[in-house]
Amino acid sequence: GEDVEQSLFLSVREGDSSVINCTYTDSSSTYLYWYKQEPGAGLQLLTYIFSNMDMKQDQRLTVLLNKKDKHLSLRIADTQTGDSAIYFCAERNSGNTPLVFGKGTRLSVIA
Amino acid sequence: SAVISQKPSRDICQRGTSLTIQCQVDSQVTMMFWYRQQPGQSLTLIATANQGSEATYESGFVIDKFPISRPNLTFSTLTVSNMSPEDSSIYLCSATGPTGNEQFFGPGTRLTVL
């Protein structure tokens, strides 16, 4: 079945850039997502990218997709303490199929 | 975007009882889902809530344990039946947006079973 892998922890200094990486196994993945979960909260959709794109930028967030290597990354520029959270990568291969989630990367921002 | 609310936000229940969680979306949506997030874990899909018909359950989840209703395009309920401490989790409702590409989540219901 499909699998999505993420490193579990990342620690960065405030003001630096954070890069959270994700790999997936399903070559028919069509949509790839990044979600943010703050303590005690639900999941906030940050951004998503179609598999026919290789980059998407939205303010401080940049998503890079390497479809050949099945690798997705989320770069957060000028990381702030409010960015401390768990970031989940997810994929699906069509609009009506369920999302498959990674285990999440816990980002800690050091002031 | 779709705004999703859930009730209750949290509950503490006794073993053997049942709890019904309500999910309300602020607009009509095609797809609604229920997920479970066990402590410190990722999200696991329980089922897809189908409007006007039986839910579609994922492997390892059954209707007797997790009955789901979806009477219309904006509302769904999940019942956790005959609870045990292993059911202690966050239960999240989710729905796709108008284009079908975006998927949004409610704030979750934090359930503790004693």
Boltz contact constraints between the chains, C-beta under 6 A:
constraints:
  - contact:
      token1: [A, 42]
      token2: [B, 92]
      max_distance: 6.0
  - contact:
      token1: [A, 42]
      token2: [B, 105]
      max_distance: 6.0
  - contact:
      token1: [A, 42]
      token2: [B, 106]
      max_distance: 6.0
  - contact:
      token1: [A, 42]
      token2: [B, 107]
      max_distance: 6.0
  - contact:
      token1: [A, 42]
      token2: [B, 108]
      max_distance: 6.0
  - contact:
      token1: [A, 43]
      token2: [B, 105]
      max_distance: 6.0
  - contact:
      token1: [A, 45]
      token2: [B, 104]
      max_distance: 6.0
  - contact:
      token1: [A, 95]
      token2: [B, 100]
      max_distance: 6.0
  - contact:
      token1: [A, 98]
      token2: [B, 45]
      max_distance: 6.0
  - contact:
      token1: [A, 101]
      token2: [B, 42]
      max_distance: 6.0
  - contact:
      token1: [A, 101]
      token2: [B, 43]
      max_distance: 6.0
  - contact:
      token1: [A, 103]
      token2: [B, 42]
      max_distance: 6.0
  - contact:
      token1: [A, 104]
      token2: [B, 42]
      max_distance: 6.0
